[in-house]
Amino acid sequence: MSSRMYRAIGLMSGTSMDGVDAALIETDGEYLIRPLGFHSVPYDDEFRADLRRVVERAAVLDHRAPDDGIARVARRLTMIHAEAVGALGSGADVIGFHGHTVAHRPAKGWTWQIGEGALLAQLTRIETVDDFRSADVAAGGQGAPLLPAYHRALTGRLDGAVAILNLGGVGNITFLGSDGQLLAFDTGPGNALIDDWVEQQGAGRFDRDGAFAAAGTVHEDVLHTMLDLDWFDRPPPKSLDRQDFSIGAVRGLSLEDGAATLTAFTAETVRLSLSHLPSLPQRILVTGGGRHNAELMRRIGGATGTETSPVEAVGWRGDAMEAEGFAWFAVRHLRGLPTSFPEISGPREPVVGGRLHAVS
């Protein structure tokens, strides 16, 4: 007997802090997945500034702590997410609400995603599942990355070993072997440092198409200093917080040279990540905003010596994948199926993550 199919909306506010992605899918929470719709709501400059201040505030805290300022931003964040849900129309059975990560400290036993799941359920009149990462951390996991489980569900029809590289603010990689073997972990900064550098230089919010980096020169001495960290040698499972790296090493460089050096840094961290894989993948499929950066894609291909292409090459929707994944996780929560696994984020055993908020 086939499993029930659910219509689910997934919501993702990523570490790039550019807006909310909302995806509608139909799925059984296993291998049947049918995309139905996608919508994105960009953050305005005022809210982005508020969100950045919250992330900076949370970075100095030792635990999730009550904070009126953070609570106000969390409420506004939830309302923006409700707007994204409304744009996709009605008829969904459940929402998977990731919220926005403001601090990630798995070594200290906590991770913090702001957003009010109960409020979202009432605003949308749709059952909502939120807080997907905390149960994983409580079970000894890293709490990230989680999406590789969704990647595995998507890749049943691909041949040979493949790596899926997600380049959001932070990068993470999923290895799927031809024998079904799976391994996943964070690689290092994705777009975060490049975006921060360009914005700090007053040249926009990101390096469009990698144009600044393509016009600059990589400062090899600075690059080597940035790569000289034990973290890159540490075996997985492992994860990062967006605030774990900074643009301090490139201060004093020109806009173009700083962008070139930071772009090369991201590419080199991907190259280093391949040493932790069971074998070299035949191809790297790239999702997340970084796949739009032509210079970054070129450098990753050159650094790794591996065919590198956006996930659209195999028919996936790169802008929607993370949101789709949390819709899929919400259905798995409803069915009592695990959302995180030892081979991905490192919990002691598979974990059913998330909290369900009913509509009263």
N, C-alpha and C positions, 0 to 999 in steps of 0.2 A: 504494500500500500504506500502511495506517495505521501510525503509530508505536506502539511498545510502550507500554502503560500501566503505571505504577509506583505502588505504595502507598508514600507518603512521609510522615514525621512531621517537622514543623518546630517549632523551639523558640526562643522569644524572651524575653529578660530585658531589659526596656526601661529607659530613663533615669529613669523614675518610681520604680524600685527597689521595686515592690510585690510582685513574684513572677514565676513562670515561666508563660508561656502555651504550650500544646502543641496542635498541630492535626494531624489526619490527613486527607490528601487522596489522591485518585487522579488522576494526571496524566501527560501525555506530555511535560511540561516546555515545552509551547508553549501552545496555546489550548484544549486539553481539560483541564478542571479540575472535579473533583467532590468537594465537601467530604464527609467521612465522620465526623469526630468532633472534639471539642474538650474540653480539660481545663485548668484553671488551678490551680497550687499557690502559695498565698500565702507570702511570707517571714514568719517570725516576727520579733518586734521585735529579738531579739538578733542574728539574721543580718543584718537590715536595717542595724543599727548597724555591724556588722563591714564590710558592703559599702560603706557611706558612708565609713568610715575609709579603706578601700582607695582609693576614688575621690579622696579628699582627698590621700592619700599620692601617688598617681600624678600628680596635678595639678602637683606640684612637680618631677617628674622630667623630664629633657630627652630621654629615650629609654626604650624598653622595657628594663627592667633586672631582673635576678634579685632577688627579694625574698622571704624566707621567709614573712613575714606575708601577702603577697599570694598566694603559692603555696598556703598553707593555706586561704584563703578560696576560691580557684579550685577546689580539690579538693572542698570542701563544696558549692560552687555546682554542680559537675558531678554530685554525688550527688543533689541536689535535682532536677536535670534528669532524671536516670535515674528518679526516682520519678514524674515527670510522664509519661515515656514508658510506664512500667509501667501507669499508669492507663488508657492508650489501648488496651492489649492488644497481642498479638503479631501477626506477619504483615506487618510493614512491610519494604520492600526497602532503605530508606535513611533516615537521619536528617539533617536540615539543622540544625546546631547553631550558633546565632549567638554564644552566650556573652554576657558582659556588658561593655559598653564602659566602661573605667575612665579612658581618656584618648584624645583624638582630636587629632592634630597634623599634618594633611596638609601644611601649609606647611613643616614640618620633615621630611616624608617618612615619617611613621609614624602608625599607629593601633593601639590596643591593646584587644583583647577577651579577657578572661580566661575560662578553662574548658578542660578537658582532653579534646580530641576522642578521643584514643586510649583514655583511661579510659572514656569514655561508650560507645564501641563494645564494650569488653569487658564492661561492666556490663549492657548491654542485649542483647548478641549481635546487633547490627545495624550494618552498615556506616555510618559517620558522616562527614559532610563538615562541616568547620568553617573558621574564618578566611576569611570571604568578602570582607573589605574590603581586606586588605593588597595583593593583586595590583593592585587598582584604583589605590591610592595609588602603588605602584611604577611604574605606567604613566602617572603624572602626573595622576591623578584625585583627587577630594576624598574618596573612600572612603564618601561619603554624599551624598544618600540613595540607597539601592539599590532600595527597594521599588517605585518608579515603573515599573520594568520589569514587575513583577507587575500593577500597576494597568493597564498597557496591555493585558496579556493578558486581563484581566477585562472591559474596556470595549468590546469589539468590537461589542456590541449596543446601545450607547447612541448617541443622536442628538445632533448639535450639539457645540459646544465645552463641555468640562466641566473643572472643577478638582477634584482630590481632595486634601483637606487632612488631613494626619495630625497629630493633636495628642496626642503623648506628652509626655515631659519637654521635648523640643525639638519645634518644629513644622517640617513640611516640606510643600511643595505640588507637585503634579503637574498640568501643563496638557496636556490632550489635545485637539487641534484637530479640527474636523470633517474636515479633509484628512489626518488622521493625524499631524500635527505634534506633537512631544512635547518638553516642557521641564520640568525639575524642579530644586529647590534647597531648602535650609533657609530658613525664614522668620524665625526668632527663637525665644525661649522659647515652649513650649506650656503645660504645666501646672507645670513645675518650680518657677518662682518663686512661684506661688500656693501650691503644696504646701509649699514651704520656709517661707513666711511663716506659714501657718496652724499648721504644726508648731512653729515657733519661738515662736509666741504661746501654745502649750499648748492649742490648740483642736481637736486632732485631727490627722489625716494629710493631709487635703485639704478643700476647701470643697464640701461635699456640695450638689449642685444649684445651686451658686453663691449660696447663701443669705447668706453674709457679705458678698459683693460687692454683692448686690442691696440690702442694707441700708445700704451705705456711700456715701460721696461721693468722686468722682474728684478728686484734687488735680492740676489741670491743669498747674501749674508743675512739679511732680515728673514728670508724664507727659512733658512737652515735653523736660525734661532727659534722660530715659531714651531718648527717640527721637532725640536729637541725636547720632547716631553715623554715621560714614561708611560703616559696614558695610551699613546698609540701602540705601544708594545704589549699592553695588558690584554690578555685573552678575553673573549666574550664569555658570558653576557656582560654588557656594559652600556651605560647611557649617559647623556650629558644634559646639563641645563644650558639655556641660551646664554646665560651670563658667565659661563665657565671660561670663555675666551673674550678678548677685547682687541680693539684696533690700536692699542698703545704702541705696538712694535713698528707701525708704519707712520706714526706721527712725524711730520717734517718732510715727508715725501710729497711730490706733486700729486694732484688728483689722479692723473693717469697712471703714474708709477705705483701709487698706493693700491689702486684698483687692480692693476696687473699682478702685484705681489699677493694680494689677498685672494684673487682668483686662482693663482697658481697654488696657493696654500690649500684651498678647498680641493683642487684636483689631486694634489699630492696626498692628502688624507684619504682620498678614495683609493689611490694606488696602495697605500700602506694597509688599508683594510683588506685587500685581496690576500695578503699573507696569512690571514686568519681563516680563510675559507678552505674547505676540504680539497678543492681543486679549482683551477681557474675556470670561470664561466665562459661559455662560447660567445655570449653577448651580454651587454649591460643595457637594460631598459630603464629609462629615467622618467620619473614622475615628479610632481611638485613644480614650483615656479622656476627652479634652476634650469629646467629643460628649455626655457625660452631664451636663455643666455647663450648665444652662439659661441662666444669665446670660451665660456666655461665648459660647454660640451666639447669643443675642440680640444681643450687642454686635458679633459678627463680621458678622452680617447687616446691622445698622445701619451699621457702618463701611464696608462694601464696597458696600452697595446691591444685593446679589446674593442670590438665593434660596439659603438655606443649610439643609441638612438632613443627618441622619445617613445613612451608607451603607446602612443597613437599608431606606431608601426605595427602593433599586433591588435589594433582595434579597441584599446582601452581609452578611457577619458581621463587624461592626466590631471585636469583641473578639479575633477569630481572625485577622484579615487579615495582620498582620505574621508570625505563626507560619506561616500558610499560605504566605506568600511565601518563607520560607526552606526549607520543604519543596519548593517548586517550584524554587528555586535548586539544591537538592541533586540533583534529577533532571537539571537542565540540566548540572550538573557531570559527572554520569555519562555524559551524551550528548555532552560536549565542546562545549556551546552557551554563548555568552556570558552572563554574569550582570551585567555593567555595560557602559554605553555612553557615548560622548562627549556625547550630548545630555542625559544624566542627571547623571552625576557628573564628567564631563570628562576621562576618560582619552584618550590619543592615538588609541586604536582600541578596538573592543570587546574585553573581557577575560573569560576564563573564570576565575572566582575560586573559592577554596576549596581545602582539602586533604582528601584521602580517607584515612580510617583504616579498614583492613580488620579483620575479626574473626579473630584467630589461633587 
